[in-house]
Amino acid sequence: MFRTVLRPYPFDLPNLQRIESCICRNDGTVVGFQDILQGPHNNTGAFGTGDVFNSRTAPEQLAFALLTCEHPALPATLNTGSSEQVVGLLRASQVLEGMRILDLGCGIEANFGRAARALGATVFTADVLPLDSALAKQLNGHVVVDFTHPQAAAKIAEQTGGNFDLVTENMNAPVPESGHARFPKLPDLLYIADAVLADGGIFFAGLRGAAQHYTPTAPQD
């Protein structure tokens, strides 16, 4: 049983799209993280290139994190120059500082998590596979977990401390290397999010490409 009632979050879609348009190039990718995101599966350093390691929906995760942050520099920065200049200024201002973010199913490169960390957030990731140690150093922590296991939520809460402002996911296919682990369904991820979100925290779910956003409300009796 959920400790809270999870209801769809009434986010501002036009503003989300505006943020995306400010940070993305015409091809839908985000630049400005080349110094941290280059790796064996992302040689350009562009964020959201569309391959299995760097999903096209990842920029929406980043835009949603920016939508929910309350940094005073954000509105003016979004109106400044090219998308790369905007990202550079957002990084310089550390606009996500103070936010705690957990990315479920981060993949083997954790591109969204590392980008959010570069913007100032405290970021933990979780996946059925471990991260390369060099990539893991760019995060606050990584949990190796089967999301369908009955103790998955407890394990993540114990290793991260919970109390997250934002929990995200954009899983859209099973990982071949995950062995016996089943591909999680939305209720599996809602249960985990419910266990680790702070009061008023938000769950961004892009499972199978259908973005949904939930926020806890009143506790159940």
KASULQUI-V15924 format. One line per field, one symbol per residue. phi: phi as a letter, one per 40 degrees, with the letter a starting at -180 (. if undefined). A space follows every 50 residues. Layout:
phi: ???
This chain:
phi: .ccbccbdcccccdcccccdcccbcccgcbbhbdcbccacbaccgcbgch cccadcccccdccccccccbccccdccccbgccccccccccccfccdgcb bbbcgcgcbfccccccccchccbbbaacbccdccccccbcibbcaccccd bccccccccbgffccabbaacbaccdccgccccccdddccccddcbccdg cbbcbbdfgbcbbbbcbcccc
